[in-house]
Amino acid sequence: MAAPKYKSHAKINLGLKVVNKREDGYHNIDSLFVELNLHDTISFSPSDTFSLSTNFPDLPDDDSNLVTKAYSLLHPYKAKSTPEYKIHVEKKIPIGSGLGGGSSNAAATLNALNQLWKLNFSLQKLEKMGAEIGADVPFFIKGGVQLVEGIGDILTPVDPNLLEGYSFLLVVPPIHISTPWAYNALNKTLQPNKRLPKFPPLSKPMKWELFDNDFERVIRKTYPEISNIKEKLQNAGALYAGLSGSGSTVFGVFDNHQKAEALLENFSPYQTFLSSPVFRC
């Protein structure tokens, strides 16, 4: 019998505001997460023992991998009569790109094992469990379009139809931006405990001029490549261009898919993808 396969989608941050630093060392944020149809594929083959493999030789397949953490989190709840699984992750989402690939893989594993092991956990329960693995994992349990607050644990669904007809051109430069470094750099410019305005809502017509990403103003000083890509997307007619999370992916929003597709080769030799929002039932 063929191994069940599950899609593990990417996301972009459609703008991001860092509100303040918490006493526990984490940061409160306001952001809109948008699930995209760019995805990894995760296969689950029944087995006597658990194992993890990927198509990326540099991706760890030990206990540090978020898929292994997700497996270990649900394993105590499985019935003895149900099988273990060999899991293979076929990666397409670039690693360390700000597109949430690792968190998405963990969430897809939680959703899959909840079904395969017939655990019957609610999605709300899986979100809470996912928060133990990583801040972005809860979003991917339901996906779609959500307003994300707190450290990523306060989720409010947003009508995804407001993004219907838009395409996202993703440009991934070969640089790695450390998220802890980005937060530390940003803290130098943030006023302590200052509450920033709430994130702008999606609307028709969209007010693209209200969207921005706080990380850009510190990252572009060290990585001018980010600013160059953003400017090139804007000059090419993007309705909005910005950094996803703390990077390194820069994306442009277009309302004409063919126009965006024609621009892909303009960003060679960078890795590029043309994607669209996922509309879940």
Secondary structure, DSSP 8 states (H G I E B T S, - for coil): ----EEEEEEEEEEEEEEEEE-TTS-EEEEEEEEEEEEEEEEEEEEESS-EEEES-TTS--STTSHHHHHHHHHGGGS-TTS-EEEEEEE--S-TTSSS-HHHHHHHHHHHHHHHHTT----HHHHHHHHTTT-TTHHHHHH-SEEEEETTTTEEEE--GGGGTT-EEEEEE-S----HHHHHHHHHTTS-TT----------SS--GGG--BTTHHHHHHH-HHHHHHHHHHHHTT-SEEEESTTSS-EEEEES-HHHHHHHGGGGTTSEEEEE-B----
